[in-house]
Amino acid sequence: MPKDTISPHETFEVHELIAFKASCATKAATLMQLATDDELIQMLQDDVRKTKASIEDLRGLLHHAPVSSAGVTATGTTSTNTH
């Protein structure tokens, strides 16, 4: 496998990390709406901002994945053999 490609299991792990971080950002954004302390609100806003940046970084790794999450390669052909 070329060095600029991540393996299928690494791709799966990146997808799991993105899902986890998205869940954390959603929770922090929800808590931010409920919080009354200005310092806590600021901390939650910072957390959401940093988490979104982390998600974008992880999505960048997926450009090095040999197969997308839908089973379609970068060229648009399916990666499964249907024969």
Residue, then its C-alpha position, 0 to 999 in steps of 0.5 A: m500500500p502506498k505511503d500516502t494511503i491509509s489502510p481500510h482498518e485505519t479508515f474505519e477508526v477515523h470514521e469512529l473518531i469523527a462520529f465520537k467527536a461529533s457527538c461530543a460537539t453536539k453535547a457541548a453545544t447543548l450544554m452551552q445553551l443550558a449553562t448560565d456561568d459565563e466562564l463555563i459557556q466560554m469553555l464550552q464554546d472553545d471546546v466546540r470550536k476545537t472539536k470542529a477543527s479536529i473533525e476537519d483534520l480527521r476528514g482530511l485523512l479520509h482523502h488518503a483512504p483507498v475506499s470511501s465510506a460508501g464503498v466507492t473509490a476516488t474515481g467513482t467506481t465501486s470497490t466490491n466485486t459483484h461477479 
